Amino acid sequence: MRTFKGRAVVPGACTAEALVSREGFNTLASYQMALMFGDKKVKCGDQNNQDLYKKPMAGKALCLPMTIGSTTGGMVLYAACAMGRQPACMLFSKHIDSLAASGAILGDVWTDVGMPVVDQLGDEFLQYVQTGMTITVAEDGTVTVQ
Amino acid sequence: MILTDEQRALLEGEKGEVMAKVVKTLVMYGETFGAQRMVPVTSQYGHTVISFGLGVMKPIYDLYDTLLGGDLPKGQRFTADPRPLDDKVPASFLENLVFKKFMYNQQARYEAQLEKLGVTGDDGYTCTCYMPQVGNTPQRGEVLSWAESSAVVYANSVLGARCNRNSGIIEIMGSIAGFVPEFGLLTDEGRKATWVIDVRCKDRPEPQLLGSAIGMKVMEDVPYIRGMEQWLGTELTDGAKDYLKDFGAATASNGAVGLYHIEHLTPEAVEMGESLIAEGARTWVVDDETLENVRKNYPVIWKDPAAAPKLCFVGCPHMSLKQLQDWTDAVEAGLEKNGRQQVAVPTVFTAPTAVIRAFEKTPYAARLAKTGVVVSYICPLMYMNNPLCKSKAVITSSNKLRTYTSAKYYTEADILDIITGKEGAR
């Protein structure tokens, strides 16, 4: 078990199974088909992401370096939150990017969904965490991996 | 963040609860990136990335209804990304049914919302709003509240305007408020390059591949790119701008690049040269082998990877007038060489409505029509956002379209060979 301390961009607490992308997470490519066709498991549709392609994302602790790609990214995350299809939490090894931050903030301000978002967990976090591990997030941005 | 008295009053609800939430969103957005203050949006127009009324994205349009019902001040007018539907683009009966009855059944509702919020009109629907025929061309140094990754990277890099990679919805909120948080690409420090890219290719690199390679390498950082002068020159000619449009779109879709500098070419690089390179910047060399490796690793997710192409899209981002004309010449020449009258694969060139109108005033339009190529204002990405397209062998010279859909990427030369029916080309 290891503990990492990050910054709580959207504070909150949760426990969930880790789903790890070691490369940039393309929000639009990952979500578009799943949201458009009502896939409740929200399987990742990004053919370029070898870590996540076709894996279910709903309710997982999504661990990633940052998001990339289309500037619809924040809107897509907001839509996922509003439709109840969001990850349990989003955990960034690097400083959160502007699109993911937008999605997290829109979800926080404009919906009732609580999706904790923590960034700056460090490269070591992403090296250590593996898909399937159990993640616990605390309000202050402390992330426990076991 | 330090707010002015007026901004604080808005945050505290002086203009109602909805406006307070708009400002709260912008404040939280800024504080996440350490912004110290808000700065006025100084461009004439905004640009929104959301142009589609997707049935399943109803929460978005409900949010826009909330904004419209919030008695907000009249915000900045704006352009929007291309529309998702055009009857001119080939589609089967089943596809048309899926598009109109299921997928885009919120289109009329959403366009009505955009009209109330201030979209500039029919000509405003394009991802290349900065083209002169469209008229949303910001000046150097202007602060923008835009989204659309390819437009943001173009505005920052080629026009020298200042805009962060804002998300859809956030950009509209900036246009409504008239101010945006000052951080990242709005600051001098944030515009410095943390990567130096040395391009050492034998021939002019394909813009889509070079952009893809650099985007994947630098992710959201700012690259300073050397070695392009031999192909692009030192003047921002129409040809150079077209190259940078397509190059930038690939950096922004395969990475998260919001600004690049091209040595001796883009405005800030011309003025400031290597002083734009941040201390400790990393260096990376790109050569032909790098680009070939990038191309080879693009996955092909067609149901039958060996299928014959059924449809071709060129123009993601939308094409310029010069590109339409150059492609007309090239298609004609290719058809003649291959002994054909019309293209061998149904082909759609996409461009802004205003550019299509200008094109139609030239003799090129009739010549292109004769080849069988269709010209449309559609967003090919939106067209392909349906599962039926997975079993349809669509080809494209756009890396952006490839990234988000099942379309297979080919270089421009290969696309030309395929659509003009060169023997053995596929």
Interface residues (C-beta under 8 A of the other chain):
Chain A: V9 G24 N26 L28 A29 Q32 M33 L35 M36 F37 G38 Q47 N48 P65 M66 T67 I68 G69 S70 T71 T72 G73 G74 M75 Y78 A79 A82 M83 I96 D97 S98 L99 A101 S102 G103 I105 L106 D108 V109 W110 T111
Chain B: K21 K24 T25 M28 Y29 T32 F33 V49 I50 L54 V56 M57 P59 I60 D62 L63 T66 M103 A147 E148 S149 V152 N164 R165 N166 S167 G168 I169 I170 E171 G184 G215 M219 E220 A252 S253 N254 G255 A256 P299 I301 N385 N386 P387 T403 Y404 S406
